[in-house]
Amino acid sequence: MTLDGEALEQLRKRARAGGADKYHAANAAKGKLFARERVASLVDDGSFVEDGLYANALAEGLPADGVITGTATIDGRPVCLMANDSTVKAGSWGARTVEKIIRIIEQAYTTKVPMVYLVDSAGARITDQVELFPGRRGAGKIFWNQVRASGSIPQVCALFGPSAAGGAYIPAFCDVVAMVDGNASMYLGSDRMVEMVTGEKTTLEAMGGARVHCAESGVGHFLCRSEADALDVVRRYLSYLPTNWTQPPPAAPAAEAPTKVDLAALVPASERQAFDMRRYAKGLLDQGSFFEIQALWAKELTIGFGRLDGEVVGVVGNNSMVKGGVLFVDSADKATRFVQLCDAFNVPLLFLSDVPGFMVGSAVEKQGIIRHGAKMITAISEATVPKICVVVRKAYGAGLYAMAGPGFEPDATIALPTAKIAVMGAEAAVNAVYANKVAAIGDESERAAFVAARREEYEQDIDIVRLAGELVVDAIVEPHELRTELIRRFAAARGKDRHFATRRHGVTPV
Ligand SMILES: CCC(=O)SCCNC(=O)CCNC(=O)[C@H](O)C(C)(C)COP(=O)(O)OP(=O)(O)OC[C@H]1O[C@@H](n2cnc3c(N)ncnc32)[C@H](O)[C@@H]1OP(=O)(O)O
């Protein structure tokens, strides 16, 4: 085939046009952008260099084999990316699709730049399975590459449509997933398959829609109102992370003072009264810098990135507004993954503790609360980035350990003057130790006086000045001094030597 300039231009035009008009129209009716428009609005103008545009160029109806891959810059920083074109066989993966995706992840890994996945796909192209599914460079190799790259380069996914079966694992292996409400879904079997296998009648939305994954399963991290919002999440996520694991996270050019929040007034003295730890974090961090992750899932624990004097930190806080801030199986998992993410990418960790401990009872025991708690404590132990634990109100029981208490090599444990650190709260402790004696006191007022006296003794035992005197806490600071204290302590910890254990890896509780 001879190719003059005009013929080449025609070839390019055809490849760039995507699939049939009816599929473009169907997408537009759902408010979905064409994959090439998504790429164009995400990356810096003129920065995209496409790879594999001519994949399947001689085949009918398979332009670029339904996926766009290449390199670009976002806010001036390099990335590799892939974007499924759902106008071509519903974005399903043919043999060339798979090869293109494998190549671009390998390129991201070897050039040490973030990998961005813009997903909208029916998963494996069932009609072509022999060419794409089982082989050494079949679809499995995509996941192998994602796992290899995990923690080495940032991997972020925006999900705009379905992500079916094998396709659902691409988002699952990413650090975070942004899902567009109403259009995005992830599932291992379609609704038709589910009905065939189990008899359950369901829909893609009810089974694997954005709300399900962002609020219930925890597989999704950001529920987005629109495609533009999802692309913003990708941009914002990358702005907190280094280009790869060997680099520090990017500092902001200018730090803004935090939103005015009276931190002292925000924390009620009574442990029975809740307060919003997200507001507390915003009162400490540079203005507008708090970027919450998984805001709708396991809400008793708050996680997210923020900046202190321009420097990135990862925040893990207990939120007493939800379930009293008690740790459950999902919140333990949420913390575990976030701590691993921060540790992998050199993001120092700030723990804001107001934790009554882990949940107790038969329901959580059956869910494996011990296993999930152990997983969180493993992540805290293994994290070698600078970590500072601030006991904002309380740290009780194994909650102290899970929030990077003194035994977990924090760079500092800081307490506010009203903070309490104890094996459990006073009421529970008096009940645990004196239940028999209390039951033996017949007179009600005598009983009340006995309990009050034991409580007072207990409170004295855990007095925060005593704990500072014993070097359990490194500093007691007033709320208005806390930001400056944290900025100075994180700066001092920045150059620390980071080793934990010499071995291949631990046998982690999962
Ligand atoms: C690793 C293991 C795996 O990944 S196995 C993959 C299993 N995948 C599936 O079961 C998903 C099957 N597809 C679907 O459920 C739907 O197509 C979804 C993704 C919901 C999209 O629906 P919708 O937007 O209405 O598109 P559509 O069904 O009209 O399809 C458009 C054209 O694409 C084709 N298509 C779709 N999925 C596949 C597939 N997995 N393999 C091969 N072809 C597929 C359809 O046949 C249709 O083709 P045509 O344009 O009519 O020629």
The ligand as an SDF file (V2000), in Angstrom:
LIG
                    3D

 52 54  0  0  0  0  0  0  0  0999 V2000
  -11.3360  -10.9970   31.5250 C   0  0  0  0  0  0  0  0  0  0  0  0
  -12.7660  -11.5300   31.4460 C   0  0  0  0  0  0  0  0  0  0  0  0
  -13.7390  -10.5250   30.8480 C   0  0  0  0  0  0  0  0  0  0  0  0
  -13.4960   -9.3460   30.8890 O   0  0  0  0  0  0  0  0  0  0  0  0
  -15.1190  -11.1470   30.1180 S   0  0  0  0  0  0  0  0  0  0  0  0
  -15.9540   -9.7320   29.5250 C   0  0  0  0  0  0  0  0  0  0  0  0
  -17.3630   -9.8060   29.8650 C   0  0  0  0  0  0  0  0  0  0  0  0
  -18.0130   -8.5840   29.5060 N   0  0  0  0  0  0  0  0  0  0  0  0
  -19.3280   -8.4850   29.5590 C   0  0  0  0  0  0  0  0  0  0  0  0
  -20.0260   -9.4000   29.9390 O   0  0  0  0  0  0  0  0  0  0  0  0
  -19.9270   -7.1790   29.1280 C   0  0  0  0  0  0  0  0  0  0  0  0
  -20.8780   -7.3610   27.9790 C   0  0  0  0  0  0  0  0  0  0  0  0
  -21.3440   -6.0800   27.4730 N   0  0  0  0  0  0  0  0  0  0  0  0
  -22.2930   -5.3680   28.0740 C   0  0  0  0  0  0  0  0  0  0  0  0
  -22.8300   -5.7440   29.1270 O   0  0  0  0  0  0  0  0  0  0  0  0
  -22.7060   -4.0890   27.4040 C   0  0  0  0  0  0  0  0  0  0  0  0
  -22.1930   -4.0710   26.1190 O   0  0  0  0  0  0  0  0  0  0  0  0
  -22.2630   -2.8180   28.1510 C   0  0  0  0  0  0  0  0  0  0  0  0
  -20.8020   -2.8820   28.5260 C   0  0  0  0  0  0  0  0  0  0  0  0
  -23.1240   -2.6210   29.4100 C   0  0  0  0  0  0  0  0  0  0  0  0
  -22.4460   -1.5970   27.2210 C   0  0  0  0  0  0  0  0  0  0  0  0
  -23.7640   -1.5710   26.7800 O   0  0  0  0  0  0  0  0  0  0  0  0
  -24.1540   -0.6610   25.5260 P   0  0  0  0  0  0  0  0  0  0  0  0
  -23.5160    0.6530   25.6800 O   0  0  0  0  0  0  0  0  0  0  0  0
  -25.6330   -0.7130   25.4420 O   0  0  0  0  0  0  0  0  0  0  0  0
  -23.4830   -1.3360   24.2780 O   0  0  0  0  0  0  0  0  0  0  0  0
  -23.9970   -2.6150   23.4410 P   0  0  0  0  0  0  0  0  0  0  0  0
  -24.3050   -3.7210   24.3830 O   0  0  0  0  0  0  0  0  0  0  0  0
  -25.0590   -2.1760   22.5120 O   0  0  0  0  0  0  0  0  0  0  0  0
  -22.6840   -2.9880   22.6500 O   0  0  0  0  0  0  0  0  0  0  0  0
  -22.1770   -2.1990   21.5800 C   0  0  0  0  0  0  0  0  0  0  0  0
  -21.3490   -3.0980   20.6780 C   0  0  0  0  0  0  0  0  0  0  0  0
  -20.2830   -3.6700   21.4390 O   0  0  0  0  0  0  0  0  0  0  0  0
  -20.3410   -5.1150   21.3710 C   0  0  0  0  0  0  0  0  0  0  0  0
  -19.8930   -5.6390   22.6890 N   0  0  0  0  0  0  0  0  0  0  0  0
  -20.2450   -5.2330   23.8940 C   0  0  0  0  0  0  0  0  0  0  0  0
  -19.5770   -5.8980   24.8300 N   0  0  0  0  0  0  0  0  0  0  0  0
  -18.7720   -6.7590   24.1650 C   0  0  0  0  0  0  0  0  0  0  0  0
  -17.8060   -7.7270   24.5830 C   0  0  0  0  0  0  0  0  0  0  0  0
  -17.4680   -7.8790   25.8870 N   0  0  0  0  0  0  0  0  0  0  0  0
  -17.1730   -8.4300   23.6530 N   0  0  0  0  0  0  0  0  0  0  0  0
  -17.4420   -8.2670   22.3390 C   0  0  0  0  0  0  0  0  0  0  0  0
  -18.3210   -7.3350   21.8740 N   0  0  0  0  0  0  0  0  0  0  0  0
  -18.9720   -6.6030   22.7990 C   0  0  0  0  0  0  0  0  0  0  0  0
  -21.7960   -5.4320   21.0730 C   0  0  0  0  0  0  0  0  0  0  0  0
  -21.9170   -6.6950   20.4970 O   0  0  0  0  0  0  0  0  0  0  0  0
  -22.1280   -4.2930   20.1260 C   0  0  0  0  0  0  0  0  0  0  0  0
  -21.5330   -4.5990   18.8780 O   0  0  0  0  0  0  0  0  0  0  0  0
  -22.1160   -4.0930   17.4870 P   0  0  0  0  0  0  0  0  0  0  0  0
  -21.8020   -2.6530   17.4100 O   0  0  0  0  0  0  0  0  0  0  0  0
  -23.6080   -4.3840   17.5480 O   0  0  0  0  0  0  0  0  0  0  0  0
  -21.4150   -4.9080   16.4730 O   0  0  0  0  0  0  0  0  0  0  0  0
  1  2  1  0
  2  3  1  0
  3  4  2  0
  3  5  1  0
  5  6  1  0
  6  7  1  0
  7  8  1  0
  8  9  1  0
  9 10  2  0
  9 11  1  0
 11 12  1  0
 12 13  1  0
 13 14  1  0
 14 15  2  0
 14 16  1  0
 16 17  1  0
 16 18  1  0
 18 19  1  0
 18 20  1  0
 18 21  1  0
 21 22  1  0
 22 23  1  0
 23 24  2  0
 23 25  1  0
 23 26  1  0
 26 27  1  0
 27 28  2  0
 27 29  1  0
 27 30  1  0
 30 31  1  0
 31 32  1  0
 32 33  1  0
 32 47  1  0
 33 34  1  0
 34 35  1  0
 34 45  1  0
 35 36  1  0
 35 44  1  0
 36 37  2  0
 37 38  1  0
 38 39  1  0
 38 44  2  0
 39 40  1  0
 39 41  2  0
 41 42  1  0
 42 43  2  0
 43 44  1  0
 45 46  1  0
 45 47  1  0
 47 48  1  0
 48 49  1  0
 49 50  2  0
 49 51  1  0
 49 52  1  0
M  END
$$$$
